């Protein structure tokens, strides 16, 4: 099912959600809607665990909290 990007109006299969402000956008307008979005950076759970063991903060607490909230709602 296609979704409509509220930023550019394109029909896309995936919308990205900024968990800080709930703004939704597609990959096409990610550079303007959220300049800090890194489309090539994807952490697995193992990556996050490894970074934390190394003492590096992967800064994913907000995302993890958002995912917990979503999973509790189902």
N, C-alpha and C positions, 0 to 999 in steps of 0.2 A: 504494500500500500504506500503510495506516495504522500509525502507531507509537503506543505507549503512553508518555505522559509519566510518568517516574518520580517526579516531584514531586507532581502532582495526580491522576494516573491517567486523564486525558482521552485519548481517541483523536484523534490529530492527524496531519497529513500531514508536518509539519516539526518537528524537535527542534532547539533551539539548544544549542550546546556551548560552555561556558566553557573556553577553551583553557588557562587557568591551572590549573584544578583538575579539568578533565574532567567537571564537573557538567552534566547534560543537563536541559533544561526546555522547556516550550512557551511561546508568546506569552502565554497566559492567566496563567501564574504567573511571568512574567519579572520583574515588579515586586517580588515577594517573594524569589524565588530568586536574583536578581541585580539589585539596585536600581540599579546603574550601567549596565545594559543600555539602549541607546537604540534602540528599534525603528525609528524613522524615519531613523536615520543610516546611510547606506550609501555607502561609498567605492568608486569605480571605481579601476582601476589608474592612470588618467589623473589622478584627483583626488589620489591619493597622490603621484604624481610632481610635480604642481604644488605641493603643499604643501611637499614637500622642497626644491624649487627656490626657494621663498620663505623657506626657513630655518625652517619650522614642522615640528615633529616630530609626525606623525599618530599616533604610538604604535601602529603596526601590526606591529612586528617579530615579536612573538610569534605573531600570526595568520599572517604570511608564512612563518615557520618551520614552523608546523603544516601549512600548505598544501603546502610543499615536501616535508615528510615524507610526507604523504598521496600526493603525485604520484610520489614515488620508490618507494612500495610497490606501485604499479600497473604 
